[in-house]
Amino acid sequence: MNIAALYRKYRNKFLDGPDWYYTRALDKRPGSYRSITAAALIWTLAFYGRLFTVPAQFLFPAGTMIILYSLIAWNSPMRLVGLALFVAFLIDLAGALIFRPKLEITRQVPRRVRAGSTFTVRYPLRNLRRLSAWDIKLDNYRLPPGLEVVSPAALGVIPPGRQLEARAEIIAFRRGKYDIFSPIAESAFPLGLFKMSRRKKAASDVLLVYPAFHELVSLDLPVALRYQKEGNARVSKVGESLDFFGNREFREGDDLRHLDWAGSARAGELIIKEFQQEYLSRIAVIVDTYVSPVTSFRLRLSRKQSFAELEAALSLASALIDYLTRGEYVVDIFATGLDVYHFKAGRHLSCFDDIMDILAALEVNHRIPVSEISASVIEEISGVGSAVVLLQGWGREGRKLISRLNNYGIRTKVIIIGNHKKISVPSRFQVFSAADIQKGKAVKL
């Protein structure tokens, strides 16, 4: 690796900031401007917070100023205060270095959780030193917004060579994909001024928080359902047999693997088993993920409401997918945006958890309105024949999309998320507010 490439590598790593310290100050999106000064400040604050406890973070600058003042004014009584603080920091630093923890850290984070739920993170720890490890705290840093520690993981003492387990309780408030930083174990023993830490590098975890939803009680689908021409063979896992239809006499060209030997023995002639293809109903679910970007101060309140409606739409989409995949349906899910996300769910084709993973990581669409779905996608939906459409509000873009779907002969069931008192919609449409969906009032569709 040449010098220029090496420079770019470490420069980008520096601009990314510490991978165990969360801050919004450093934008890591490709192509965005990142300040070297801001990165240097973030690194300084990160290490300052990692080295000193909260009381020491206030005492250290105050003590530094007192010591500098006492160097100028020798006769000032503040010199004794500065000397006392210096001795306290020196003793604590020596004790912290002697009892610095050396631990084998393992962290067990759930793969996926539901929004609004509290989950447990387990930390099996092994003390690798001949001295006990005291006052151990795990992951004592700020988590990304949407996650909050209810009960932090901590252990009072780990004897030499022993393995103990600590647990933390964390609540996931919002849907999303969260990067949990590398696990860090720290000890503020003996005086609680310095923190000595042990970090397990390159051991970050990804947590998927999928939308919370209430199970549907009933669902009235469009009448013009089309069926999979290939039936189960197309939507089931490889090797699954077809439905048994009956027996008949053997004919030339029949598959010998389908011979009914017991029936042939009873009849005195070869008997073959017949199978028929099972047909499953197929339906599309279209989810509007568009949220208008903020262009003025007046739009901020409406944008906040739009985010609530988006989360409600994804929650209702999760309930729909849960209901349909438990029945005899092949479901095509289309999430609109800069890219149209299309994934299919049916018996054995895709696990419900896999679909929730996609909905959990789905990003907000600020650029492409729902009506701008390409003609090729509309044609693909027309092959399904019917669709459940989840719209955020009812306006020009929604009317344009429904008109395009109807022009292709697609039967639609339209559900609008918004304030029913402010929206005038056709009688066949259903309107639910975001609050109604979150409270479980939209269980009959």
GUBAMI-687176 format. One record per residue (C-alpha): x, y, z negated; residue number from 1; residue in three letters. Coordinates in nm, 3 decimals. Layout:
GUBAMI-687176
R        x        y        z  num  residuo
R        X        Y        Z  NUM      ALA
...
end
This chain:
GUBAMI-687176
R        x        y        z  num  residuo
R    0.000    0.000    0.000    1      MET
R    0.150    0.335    0.105    2      ASN
R    0.173    0.640   -0.119    3      ILE
R   -0.125    0.817    0.044    4      ALA
R   -0.356    0.519   -0.003    5      ALA
R   -0.236    0.474   -0.361    6      LEU
R   -0.302    0.843   -0.429    7      TYR
R   -0.655    0.824   -0.288    8      ARG
R   -0.729    0.512   -0.493    9      LYS
R   -0.630    0.663   -0.828   10      TYR
R   -0.773    1.004   -0.740   11      ARG
R   -1.115    0.851   -0.670   12      ASN
R   -1.093    0.649   -0.990   13      LYS
R   -1.010    0.967   -1.180   14      PHE
R   -1.300    1.158   -1.020   15      LEU
R   -1.540    0.874   -1.103   16      ASP
R   -1.472    0.933   -1.470   17      GLY
R   -1.451    0.667   -1.743   18      PRO
R   -1.658    0.360   -1.659   19      ASP
R   -1.757    0.332   -2.027   20      TRP
R   -1.882    0.689   -2.065   21      TYR
R   -2.214    0.808   -1.923   22      TYR
R   -2.260    1.164   -1.801   23      THR
R   -2.460    1.337   -1.532   24      ARG
R   -2.181    1.587   -1.473   25      ALA
R   -2.000    1.357   -1.231   26      LEU
R   -2.206    1.280   -0.921   27      ASP
R   -2.079    0.955   -0.771   28      LYS
R   -2.292    0.961   -0.457   29      ARG
R   -2.090    0.916   -0.135   30      PRO
R   -2.007    1.245    0.029   31      GLY
R   -2.092    1.461   -0.272   32      SER
R   -1.846    1.718   -0.404   33      TYR
R   -1.672    1.622   -0.726   34      ARG
R   -1.469    1.873   -0.924   35      SER
R   -1.123    1.778   -1.054   36      ILE
R   -1.166    2.023   -1.343   37      THR
R   -1.498    1.866   -1.442   38      ALA
R   -1.346    1.519   -1.422   39      ALA
R   -1.054    1.622   -1.644   40      ALA
R   -1.296    1.770   -1.899   41      LEU
R   -1.506    1.452   -1.899   42      ILE
R   -1.199    1.232   -1.953   43      TRP
R   -1.091    1.455   -2.244   44      THR
R   -1.434    1.446   -2.410   45      LEU
R   -1.461    1.071   -2.355   46      ALA
R   -1.133    0.991   -2.527   47      PHE
R   -1.195    1.252   -2.798   48      TYR
R   -1.524    1.082   -2.885   49      GLY
R   -1.368    0.737   -2.864   50      ARG
R   -1.076    0.822   -3.095   51      LEU
R   -1.255    1.025   -3.367   52      PHE
R   -1.572    0.958   -3.563   53      THR
R   -1.842    1.227   -3.571   54      VAL
R   -1.720    1.383   -3.903   55      PRO
R   -1.363    1.382   -3.775   56      ALA
R   -1.470    1.551   -3.452   57      GLN
R   -1.568    1.855   -3.660   58      PHE
R   -1.284    1.830   -3.914   59      LEU
R   -1.002    1.792   -3.662   60      PHE
R   -1.037    2.134   -3.488   61      PRO
R   -1.115    2.304   -3.822   62      ALA
R   -0.812    2.140   -3.982   63      GLY
R   -0.593    2.237   -3.686   64      THR
R   -0.696    2.603   -3.721   65      MET
R   -0.633    2.595   -4.098   66      ILE
R   -0.286    2.444   -4.050   67      ILE
R   -0.195    2.702   -3.781   68      LEU
R   -0.319    2.981   -4.009   69      TYR
R   -0.119    2.848   -4.303   70      SER
R    0.197    2.853   -4.089   71      LEU
R    0.151    3.228   -4.052   72      ILE
R    0.026    3.309   -4.404   73      ALA
R    0.249    3.106   -4.636   74      TRP
R    0.099    3.250   -4.951   75      ASN
R   -0.260    3.170   -4.855   76      SER
R   -0.440    2.904   -5.067   77      PRO
R   -0.578    2.762   -4.740   78      MET
R   -0.237    2.600   -4.698   79      ARG
R   -0.332    2.341   -4.961   80      LEU
R   -0.657    2.263   -4.780   81      VAL
R   -0.470    2.219   -4.452   82      GLY
R   -0.212    1.997   -4.623   83      LEU
R   -0.487    1.781   -4.777   84      ALA
R   -0.658    1.736   -4.442   85      LEU
R   -0.328    1.651   -4.275   86      PHE
R   -0.248    1.388   -4.538   87      VAL
R   -0.599    1.238   -4.513   88      ALA
R   -0.573    1.207   -4.134   89      PHE
R   -0.221    1.061   -4.163   90      LEU
R   -0.326    0.798   -4.420   91      ILE
R   -0.633    0.703   -4.219   92      ASP
R   -0.432    0.675   -3.897   93      LEU
R   -0.179    0.444   -4.067   94      ALA
R   -0.456    0.226   -4.212   95      GLY
R   -0.643    0.219   -3.880   96      ALA
R   -0.330    0.102   -3.697   97      LEU
R   -0.268   -0.173   -3.953   98      ILE
R   -0.627   -0.304   -3.945   99      PHE
R   -0.686   -0.238   -3.576  100      ARG
R   -0.933   -0.507   -3.460  101      PRO
R   -0.820   -0.769   -3.211  102      LYS
R   -1.138   -0.943   -3.105  103      LEU
R   -1.256   -1.177   -2.833  104      GLU
R   -1.575   -1.005   -2.719  105      ILE
R   -1.865   -1.169   -2.540  106      THR
R   -2.184   -0.984   -2.458  107      ARG
R   -2.510   -1.150   -2.353  108      GLN
R   -2.754   -0.913   -2.181  109      VAL
R   -3.086   -1.034   -2.032  110      PRO
R   -3.098   -1.035   -1.654  111      ARG
R   -3.437   -0.864   -1.640  112      ARG
R   -3.687   -0.717   -1.884  113      VAL
R   -4.024   -0.548   -1.860  114      ARG
R   -4.064   -0.171   -1.893  115      ALA
R   -4.175   -0.074   -2.243  116      GLY
R   -4.037   -0.391   -2.401  117      SER
R   -3.768   -0.433   -2.665  118      THR
R   -3.493   -0.683   -2.590  119      PHE
R   -3.199   -0.829   -2.779  120      THR
R   -2.832   -0.808   -2.680  121      VAL
R   -2.607   -1.067   -2.847  122      ARG
R   -2.237   -1.022   -2.921  123      TYR
R   -2.045   -1.338   -3.017  124      PRO
R   -1.715   -1.208   -3.163  125      LEU
R   -1.402   -1.398   -3.259  126      ARG
R   -1.132   -1.240   -3.478  127      ASN
R   -0.792   -1.320   -3.323  128      LEU
R   -0.580   -1.167   -3.604  129      ARG
R   -0.464   -1.295   -3.940  130      ARG
R   -0.622   -0.992   -4.105  131      LEU
R   -0.993   -0.940   -4.149  132      SER
R   -1.169   -0.701   -3.915  133      ALA
R   -1.372   -0.443   -4.109  134      TRP
R   -1.661   -0.212   -4.028  135      ASP
R   -1.716   -0.332   -3.669  136      ILE
R   -1.961   -0.149   -3.445  137      LYS
R   -2.047   -0.260   -3.092  138      LEU
R   -2.114   -0.037   -2.791  139      ASP
R   -2.134    0.280   -2.996  140      ASN
R   -2.186    0.498   -2.690  141      TYR
R   -2.476    0.671   -2.517  142      ARG
R   -2.674    0.451   -2.279  143      LEU
R   -2.823    0.579   -1.951  144      PRO
R   -3.159    0.760   -1.980  145      PRO
R   -3.441    0.508   -1.997  146      GLY
R   -3.267    0.287   -2.254  147      LEU
R   -3.251    0.356   -2.626  148      GLU
R   -3.087    0.159   -2.907  149      VAL
R   -3.337    0.076   -3.180  150      VAL
R   -3.104   -0.130   -3.398  151      SER
R   -2.728   -0.106   -3.323  152      PRO
R   -2.501   -0.409   -3.339  153      ALA
R   -2.262   -0.402   -3.635  154      ALA
R   -2.074   -0.636   -3.869  155      LEU
R   -1.926   -0.550   -4.207  156      GLY
R   -1.634   -0.791   -4.193  157      VAL
R   -1.506   -1.073   -3.971  158      ILE
R   -1.264   -1.306   -4.154  159      PRO
R   -0.943   -1.415   -3.979  160      PRO
R   -1.003   -1.669   -3.703  161      GLY
R   -1.380   -1.673   -3.762  162      ARG
R   -1.651   -1.624   -3.501  163      GLN
R   -1.966   -1.430   -3.589  164      LEU
R   -2.253   -1.289   -3.386  165      GLU
R   -2.392   -0.937   -3.391  166      ALA
R   -2.719   -0.833   -3.234  167      ARG
R   -2.857   -0.506   -3.102  168      ALA
R   -3.220   -0.421   -3.032  169      GLU
R   -3.276   -0.195   -2.730  170      ILE
R   -3.599   -0.061   -2.586  171      ILE
R   -3.637   -0.009   -2.210  172      ALA
R   -3.865    0.288   -2.150  173      PHE
R   -3.854    0.316   -1.772  174      ARG
R   -3.833    0.097   -1.467  175      ARG
R   -3.497    0.093   -1.294  176      GLY
R   -3.162   -0.069   -1.236  177      LYS
R   -2.918    0.009   -1.518  178      TYR
R   -2.542   -0.040   -1.532  179      ASP
R   -2.440   -0.131   -1.888  180      ILE
R   -2.080   -0.027   -1.944  181      PHE
R   -1.800   -0.256   -2.058  182      SER
R   -1.846   -0.382   -2.416  183      PRO
R   -1.644   -0.196   -2.680  184      ILE
R   -1.591   -0.301   -3.040  185      ALA
R   -1.464   -0.028   -3.271  186      GLU
R   -1.367    0.004   -3.635  187      SER
R   -1.354    0.323   -3.844  188      ALA
R   -1.182    0.147   -4.137  189      PHE
R   -1.047    0.263   -4.384  190      PRO
R   -1.148    0.633   -4.427  191      LEU
R   -1.388    0.677   -4.137  192      GLY
R   -1.190    0.939   -3.947  193      LEU
R   -1.013    0.749   -3.670  194      PHE
R   -1.177    0.480   -3.458  195      LYS
R   -0.968    0.193   -3.328  196      MET
R   -1.141    0.010   -3.046  197      SER
R   -1.114   -0.309   -2.850  198      ARG
R   -1.262   -0.309   -2.501  199      ARG
R   -1.336   -0.594   -2.264  200      LYS
R   -1.255   -0.441   -1.927  201      LYS
R   -1.439   -0.525   -1.605  202      ALA
R   -1.724   -0.684   -1.800  203      ALA
R   -2.009   -0.446   -1.723  204      SER
R   -2.361   -0.583   -1.691  205      ASP
R   -2.659   -0.499   -1.472  206      VAL
R   -3.002   -0.481   -1.632  207      LEU
R   -3.316   -0.478   -1.418  208      LEU
R   -3.625   -0.326   -1.577  209      VAL
R   -3.928   -0.417   -1.371  210      TYR
R   -4.261   -0.231   -1.381  211      PRO
R   -4.498   -0.303   -1.665  212      ALA
R   -4.840   -0.413   -1.544  213      PHE
R   -5.172   -0.554   -1.660  214      HIS
R   -5.290   -0.877   -1.498  215      GLU
R   -5.580   -0.838   -1.258  216      LEU
R   -5.914   -0.992   -1.349  217      VAL
R   -6.061   -0.985   -0.997  218      SER
R   -5.963   -0.869   -0.650  219      LEU
R   -6.196   -0.805   -0.356  220      ASP
R   -5.985   -0.842   -0.042  221      LEU
R   -6.063   -0.732    0.316  222      PRO
R   -6.279   -0.990    0.493  223      VAL
R   -6.072   -1.023    0.811  224      ALA
R   -5.795   -1.235    0.664  225      LEU
R   -5.573   -1.406    0.916  226      ARG
R   -5.407   -1.737    0.850  227      TYR
R   -5.056   -1.866    0.892  228      GLN
R   -5.062   -2.068    1.212  229      LYS
R   -4.782   -2.290    1.086  230      GLU
R   -4.941   -2.327    0.743  231      GLY
R   -4.736   -2.467    0.457  232      ASN
R   -4.448   -2.573    0.679  233      ALA
R   -4.362   -2.208    0.727  234      ARG
R   -4.406   -2.079    0.376  235      VAL
R   -4.304   -2.376    0.162  236      SER
R   -3.966   -2.512    0.075  237      LYS
R   -3.799   -2.759    0.308  238      VAL
R   -3.895   -3.123    0.255  239      GLY
R   -4.245   -3.062    0.118  240      GLU
R   -4.502   -3.302    0.271  241      SER
R   -4.823   -3.200    0.444  242      LEU
R   -5.173   -3.272    0.310  243      ASP
R   -5.289   -3.636    0.347  244      PHE
R   -5.588   -3.660    0.585  245      PHE
R   -5.657   -4.034    0.621  246      GLY
R   -5.557   -4.367    0.785  247      ASN
R   -5.604   -4.501    1.140  248      ARG
R   -5.473   -4.773    1.370  249      GLU
R   -5.115   -4.748    1.489  250      PHE
R   -5.066   -4.596    1.834  251      ARG
R   -4.759   -4.595    2.054  252      GLU
R   -4.542   -4.295    1.973  253      GLY
R   -4.649   -4.261    1.608  254      ASP
R   -4.379   -4.188    1.351  255      ASP
R   -4.284   -4.520    1.187  256      LEU
R   -4.202   -4.334    0.865  257      ARG
R   -4.578   -4.277    0.816  258      HIS
R   -4.672   -4.647    0.825  259      LEU
R   -4.902   -4.756    0.543  260      ASP
R   -4.752   -5.097    0.461  261      TRP
R   -5.006   -5.185    0.194  262      ALA
R   -5.296   -5.097    0.425  263      GLY
R   -5.134   -5.284    0.715  264      SER
R   -5.105   -5.597    0.501  265      ALA
R   -5.473   -5.582    0.408  266      ARG
R   -5.595   -5.511    0.762  267      ALA
R   -5.363   -5.753    0.937  268      GLY
R   -5.248   -5.482    1.179  269      GLU
R   -5.032   -5.171    1.164  270      LEU
R   -5.198   -4.876    0.992  271      ILE
R   -5.059   -4.523    1.012  272      ILE
R   -5.112   -4.233    0.769  273      LYS
R   -5.242   -3.906    0.914  274      GLU
R   -5.159   -3.561    0.779  275      PHE
R   -5.303   -3.220    0.850  276      GLN
R   -5.157   -2.874    0.821  277      GLN
R   -5.283   -2.658    0.536  278      GLU
R   -5.367   -2.298    0.624  279      TYR
R   -5.298   -2.016    0.382  280      LEU
R   -5.444   -1.666    0.382  281      SER
R   -5.198   -1.391    0.466  282      ARG
R   -5.219   -1.030    0.353  283      ILE
R   -4.992   -0.725    0.349  284      ALA
R   -4.937   -0.489    0.057  285      VAL
R   -4.816   -0.139    0.153  286      ILE
R   -4.670    0.079   -0.125  287      VAL
R   -4.620    0.452   -0.080  288      ASP
R   -4.293    0.560   -0.249  289      THR
R   -4.275    0.917   -0.116  290      TYR
R   -4.225    1.202   -0.366  291      VAL
R   -4.189    1.560   -0.240  292      SER
R   -3.846    1.711   -0.314  293      PRO
R   -3.827    2.015   -0.543  294      VAL
R   -3.807    2.334   -0.337  295      THR
R   -3.920    2.586   -0.599  296      SER
R   -3.977    2.619   -0.971  297      PHE
R   -4.354    2.591   -0.923  298      ARG
R   -4.319    2.240   -0.778  299      LEU
R   -4.145    2.094   -1.082  300      ARG
R   -4.462    2.017   -1.275  301      LEU
R   -4.628    1.860   -0.971  302      SER
R   -4.311    1.659   -0.904  303      ARG
R   -4.322    1.521   -1.260  304      LYS
R   -4.680    1.412   -1.198  305      GLN
R   -4.570    1.255   -0.867  306      SER
R   -4.311    1.044   -1.046  307      PHE
R   -4.581    0.923   -1.285  308      ALA
R   -4.802    0.831   -0.988  309      GLU
R   -4.512    0.649   -0.821  310      LEU
R   -4.449    0.439   -1.130  311      GLU
R   -4.823    0.369   -1.155  312      ALA
R   -4.829    0.261   -0.789  313      ALA
R   -4.541    0.020   -0.847  314      LEU
R   -4.711   -0.111   -1.160  315      SER
R   -5.030   -0.178   -0.965  316      LEU
R   -4.829   -0.335   -0.682  317      ALA
R   -4.671   -0.572   -0.936  318      SER
R   -5.014   -0.672   -1.062  319      ALA
R   -5.133   -0.733   -0.705  320      LEU
R   -4.832   -0.947   -0.619  321      ILE
R   -4.871   -1.142   -0.942  322      ASP
R   -5.239   -1.211   -0.865  323      TYR
R   -5.185   -1.304   -0.500  324      LEU
R   -4.881   -1.526   -0.546  325      THR
R   -5.067   -1.727   -0.809  326      ARG
R   -5.331   -1.802   -0.545  327      GLY
R   -5.317   -1.950   -0.196  328      GLU
R   -5.180   -1.640   -0.026  329      TYR
R   -4.878   -1.545    0.178  330      VAL
R   -4.800   -1.186    0.084  331      VAL
R   -4.598   -0.941    0.296  332      ASP
R   -4.487   -0.643    0.087  333      ILE
R   -4.391   -0.320    0.264  334      PHE
R   -4.234   -0.043    0.054  335      ALA
R   -4.212    0.273    0.262  336      THR
R   -3.915    0.506    0.259  337      GLY
R   -3.604    0.601    0.453  338      LEU
R   -3.582    0.229    0.516  339      ASP
R   -3.897    0.016    0.510  340      VAL
R   -3.837   -0.269    0.265  341      TYR
R   -4.018   -0.581    0.384  342      HIS
R   -4.016   -0.899    0.183  343      PHE
R   -4.248   -1.198    0.183  344      LYS
R   -4.392   -1.396   -0.105  345      ALA
R   -4.573   -1.725   -0.096  346      GLY
R   -4.573   -2.065   -0.261  347      ARG
R   -4.209   -2.166   -0.315  348      HIS
R   -4.084   -1.905   -0.067  349      LEU
R   -3.981   -1.639   -0.315  350      SER
R   -3.979   -1.638   -0.692  351      CYS
R   -4.193   -1.369   -0.854  352      PHE
R   -3.887   -1.255   -1.051  353      ASP
R   -3.698   -1.192   -0.727  354      ASP
R   -3.976   -0.962   -0.607  355      ILE
R   -3.973   -0.780   -0.940  356      MET
R   -3.597   -0.730   -0.901  357      ASP
R   -3.658   -0.544   -0.576  358      ILE
R   -3.933   -0.328   -0.725  359      LEU
R   -3.713   -0.254   -1.027  360      ALA
R   -3.428   -0.123   -0.810  361      ALA
R   -3.652    0.061   -0.563  362      LEU
R   -3.541    0.423   -0.533  363      GLU
R   -3.760    0.729   -0.487  364      VAL
R   -3.816    0.833   -0.126  365      ASN
R   -3.780    1.211   -0.073  366      HIS
R   -3.752    1.215    0.305  367      ARG
R   -3.996    0.996    0.496  368      ILE
R   -4.374    1.035    0.432  369      PRO
R   -4.584    0.719    0.428  370      VAL
R   -4.744    0.803    0.764  371      SER
R   -4.409    0.786    0.944  372      GLU
R   -4.388    0.406    0.945  373      ILE
R   -4.247    0.296    1.279  374      SER
R   -4.469    0.140    1.545  375      ALA
R   -4.276   -0.187    1.520  376      SER
R   -4.365   -0.216    1.151  377      VAL
R   -4.730   -0.137    1.225  378      ILE
R   -4.730   -0.411    1.491  379      GLU
R   -4.584   -0.654    1.239  380      GLU
R   -4.857   -0.565    0.990  381      ILE
R   -5.118   -0.612    1.266  382      SER
R   -5.002   -0.972    1.290  383      GLY
R   -5.108   -1.011    0.929  384      VAL
R   -5.452   -0.868    1.003  385      GLY
R   -5.537   -0.706    0.669  386      SER
R   -5.360   -0.489    0.416  387      ALA
R   -5.395   -0.343    0.068  388      VAL
R   -5.263    0.013    0.080  389      VAL
R   -5.147    0.194   -0.236  390      LEU
R   -5.131    0.570   -0.176  391      LEU
R   -5.018    0.853   -0.401  392      GLN
R   -5.297    1.104   -0.354  393      GLY
R   -5.518    1.152   -0.049  394      TRP
R   -5.401    1.400    0.208  395      GLY
R   -5.303    1.439    0.570  396      ARG
R   -5.028    1.178    0.554  397      GLU
R   -5.255    0.917    0.396  398      GLY
R   -5.533    0.977    0.648  399      ARG
R   -5.284    0.949    0.932  400      LYS
R   -5.154    0.614    0.806  401      LEU
R   -5.502    0.464    0.759  402      ILE
R   -5.600    0.586    1.107  403      SER
R   -5.294    0.420    1.260  404      ARG
R   -5.365    0.093    1.081  405      LEU
R   -5.729    0.095    1.192  406      ASN
R   -5.629    0.166    1.552  407      ASN
R   -5.431   -0.158    1.547  408      TYR
R   -5.734   -0.348    1.420  409      GLY
R   -5.598   -0.389    1.067  410      ILE
R   -5.862   -0.419    0.796  411      ARG
R   -5.757   -0.213    0.495  412      THR
R   -5.835   -0.193    0.126  413      LYS
R   -5.721    0.151    0.011  414      VAL
R   -5.635    0.229   -0.351  415      ILE
R   -5.543    0.588   -0.432  416      ILE
R   -5.347    0.695   -0.739  417      ILE
R   -5.448    1.043   -0.844  418      GLY
R   -5.703    1.252   -1.030  419      ASN
R   -6.046    1.134   -0.913  420      HIS
R   -6.199    1.470   -1.015  421      LYS
R   -5.976    1.657   -0.769  422      LYS
R   -5.978    1.407   -0.480  423      ILE
R   -6.263    1.360   -0.235  424      SER
R   -6.230    1.021   -0.066  425      VAL
R   -6.456    0.782    0.130  426      PRO
R   -6.682    0.572   -0.091  427      SER
R   -6.510    0.247    0.004  428      ARG
R   -6.178    0.368   -0.144  429      PHE
R   -6.088    0.321   -0.509  430      GLN
R   -5.924    0.600   -0.711  431      VAL
R   -5.733    0.549   -1.037  432      PHE
R   -5.527    0.798   -1.231  433      SER
R   -5.175    0.707   -1.338  434      ALA
R   -5.291    0.706   -1.700  435      ALA
R   -5.576    0.465   -1.620  436      ASP
R   -5.336    0.219   -1.457  437      ILE
R   -5.092    0.234   -1.747  438      GLN
R   -5.376    0.178   -1.996  439      LYS
R   -5.500   -0.132   -1.810  440      GLY
R   -5.821    0.017   -1.673  441      LYS
R   -5.743   -0.090   -1.315  442      ALA
R   -5.783   -0.468   -1.351  443      VAL
R   -6.083   -0.506   -1.120  444      LYS
R   -6.003   -0.409   -0.763  445      LEU
end
